[in-house]
Amino acid sequence: MRVLLHYDMDRSEPGLDVVSCPEEDEARFAELLPDAEVIWHVLRPLTAADMDRAPKLRLIQKLGTGVNTIDLDAAAERGIAVANMPGRNAQAVAETTLLLTLSVLRRVVTFDARTRAGAGWPADRALVGGELKGRTVGLLGGGEIAGLLRGMLEAIGARVLYTSRRPRPDDPAWRDLDGLLRASDVLSVHVPLTDETHHLLDERRLALLPDGAVVVNTARGAVIDEAALVRELESGRLGGAGLDVFESEPVDPANPLLALENTVVLPHVAWLTRETWERYFEVAVENCRRLDRGDDLLHRVR
């Protein structure tokens, strides 16, 4: 079975013919598509045109959870199965979310730059960090990543609230979205990108956050209206943002979020650990075996 790993990584698996292709190498991708029976997909969007160039394609296996980068309707029309692997990156994303939160509160990027420049001890009283203990952290989403993060935050001493699509009025930690925003010193985003969640955090909702609040996003960039977030950060009303994802990726170097001193940014790598890759490949290989046998796929989306 020919498997196209659409990522710059060599990988061999017994019984599978795995070939790799960097996401940015369009010429090689086009060359490899005609023989691909399975694509192990990461982030570069897969379009109907890509699928038309892959007549043998039977399965698009998302290495991760979010399938917003796959044209699901086109796959269904062509009889191509789509599967993902929810939860396999949860530990890495939860840890990175905590990292970004602490990095914003403790002004890590600013102090790193000052140290490298030889600036030494800060005389500016404005350069004072904050602690998570005693703060209220609002989790936008109630899935596995949010659950893991909640345990980490509570161990530090933060108060944790959350919202979810399904109301849970019997849980004292649950709030509706607007109530969560009003109460959150730190807001952490953990929802998929859908038509319903696109720009869910718009100008009106961002304005509900308390003065000095921090926004952290390791989910999908377009859940937040970036222009509105920039205005809140530039004005100083919000205290900062930790962002692993952006509305357009790779992020444009001219994006104003990158120029702000109160942001900490990463290039969509919250999931990227050796341990995550191994968990990904366990599922990906198993689904190839199931496909070959005609068995039901794990975590089939379409």
N, C-alpha and C positions, 0 to 999 in steps of 0.2 A: 504494500500500500504506500503510495507516494504522499508524503506529508510535507507541506510547505510551512516552515516556521518563519513567520513574517517578523523577524527580529534579528538583530546582529548578534547571533549566538550559535555556536556549534553544539549540536546535540545528537547523540546516537541512541537508539532504542532498539532492542532485539525484535526482529520481525517487521520493523518499519523502515522505509526508505525516507529518511528525514533530510531535507535540504533547507538551508536557511537563506534569508534575504533581508538585508537591512531595510527598514521601513522607508528610508529616503531614496533607495535605489530603484527608481521606477522602471528603468530599462531591464534590470534583472528580474524584477517582479513580473513584468509582461512576458519575459522569456520562460519563466517557470510556471505560469498559470495554466497553460494548456494541458499539462500532465498532472496537475494537482488533484488528488482525490479528497484531501482534507487540508484546510488551512487552519493553522494555529495562529489566531489573531490577537494582536495586542491593542494598538491605538490608531494606526493609520486607517481612515475610514474605508470600508469595503462597499463599493457601489454596484449598481446593476451592470454597469459596463465591465467592471472587473469580473463579475460572475459570467457574463457572456463570453469572456475570453477563457473561461475554465469549464469546458464542456463535460469533464469527468468529475467535477466537484460534487461531493456528496454531503460534506459536513463542514460547517464553519464553527470551530471550537474557540470560543472566547477564552483567553487566558486571563481570567478575572471575572468581574461581575457585570459591569455596565455594558449593555449591548446597543447603546445609542449611536455607536460608530459603525453599525452594520445596517444595511438596508434590509430590514426584516421582510417587508412586503415583496421585494425582488427575490429574496431567497425562497420565500414560500411559493411564488409563482413558478420558480424553476425547480421545485422539488428538492431544495437543498436544506438539510436540517441545520438548526442553529442551537448550540448549547453553551452554557456558561458554567461557572463554578463558584457559587456564592459561598462566602465565608472563608475561602482559602487564603485571602490576604488580610483577614480581619485583625490578626495580632499586629502585623506590621503597620497597618493604617492607624490603629488605635495608638500605638506607641509614637508614631510620627505626629499624630494630632496633639498628643501631650507635649512632644518636643516643640512643636510650633507655638503652642500656647505659652510654655515657659520662656521660649526665646523672645516672644513679643513682650511679655511682662518684665523680663529681666534685661531687655535692651541689648541682647547678645550681639546683633549685627553692628550696632553703633559702637559698643565697647570693643568689639573685635577690630573694627576699622581704626579706632583711636589707638589701640595698643600697637597695631602694626605701623602706625604713623609716628609712634614714639610720644604720643600725647600724655601718657601717664595718668595719674590720678585725676578724676574729673573735678574741676573747680565749680562747674555749672551745677547748681542745685536742682535744675530741671532733670538732670540725668540720674534719676532715681528709679530703681525697678520696683516691682510689686510681687507679692506672693499669692499663690493659689489658695492657700489655707484661708478659710473665712469668706472667700468669694463664692458667688452663685454662678454655676456653669449650666447653661441651657443647651440641651442636646436636641437638635432638630432631626428627629428620627429615632426609632426605637428598635433597630435591628441589632445584629450581632456585634458590629463594630462599636455602636453606641453602648451596648451592654458591657463590653470589655473595658471601654474607656471609663464608664461610670465607676467600675471597681477601682481603677487606678486613681481617679480623682477623689473618691471618698477616702481612700487610704491616705492621701495627702492631707485631707481635711477640708476639702471643698464641699459645698452644698450642691447637689446635683438635681436638676429638674429636666423634664423631657416632654416632647410632644410627639404624637404619632398620628397616622391617618385614622386609626381606629380610636375613638375616645375611650379613656380609661378613668372615669370619674371616681372610682373607688380607690385609686392609687394616689396618695397625697403628693407624690412627686410629679404627677402628670398635670400639664397645663394645655389649654388651647394655644394656638400659635401666637396670637397677640399677647396673651397673658405671659407666655414664656419669654417673649422679647422684652416686655416691660421689666421682668424680674432678673434678666441675665447680665451679669458683669462680664461674662465670656459667653459667646454664642458659637457653638460648633456644629457644622453642617454635615449631615449623614443621610441624605436622601438621594435617590437616583434622579437623573435628568429625564423628565417626561414633559408632555405638553402642559400638564398640571403644575409642575414644579419650575418651569422656565420662568426666570425672574421672580420667583416666589418672594425673595427678599428684595423688594423694590424700594423706591424712595420713601413711600409711606411707612413700610414696615421697618426699614432701617432706622427711621426717625423715632420709633418706639423704644429702641435700646437706650439704656441710661447713658448719661454723659460719661465719657471715658471708657466705655465698653470696648471689648476686643472681639473681633470676628475671626474665626478660623474655618477654613474650608479645605477638606481633603476628599470631597465627594465629586462634584462636577461644577465647573466654573460658571456656567450659565444659570445655575440656581440663584445666583446673585446678580443684580443689575450693577455691572462694574462701574458705569458712569456715576450712578448714585453713591456707590461705595467710595469712589474717589472724592466726591464732593464732601462726604462726611469726614473722611480722613484729612483732607486738605484744610478743612475748617478747624480741625483740632477737636471737634465734638466727640468723635470716637477716638479711643486711645491707641488703636493699632489693628493690624490684621496679619494673620499668618495664612499664607495661600500656597497650596500645592497645585491648584488647578485654576484655569482661566477660561474665559469665554471662547477665545481663539487660541489653539495650540498647534505648534510651539508658540509661546507668547512672543509678541512683537517687542523688540527691544525699546521701541518708542512708547510702549504702554505706560501711562502715567503712574500706575501702581508701582512700577519698578523704580521710580525716582523718589519715592517717599521714604523718609527716614523711619517712619513708624510701621513699616511693613517688613515681614520676613517671607521670602519667596523660595519655592522649589519648583522644579520642572516636571510635575506629575510623577513623582517617584515615591510617594508615601508607601506604596505596595512593594517597592523594589528591594527585596532581601533574598539572600540565598535560600533561606528557609521557605519563603513564599514560592520561589521557582520550583523547588522540589515538590511542594504540595500541588502546584499547578500541573506539573508533568505527570503526577500520579493519576489525576483525573483525565488529562488529555490522552494518555496512553490507554487507559481503561476504556475510554469512549471509542478509540480506534478499534480496539478488540471487539467491543460490542457491535460496532458498525459492521465489522467483517463477518460477525456471526449472525447478524440480523436481529440482535437483542435490543431491548429498549435502552436508550441513552440516558446517562446520568444528567440531570439538570437541563433537560431539553427545553428550550424557549419556544421554538417554532418547529 
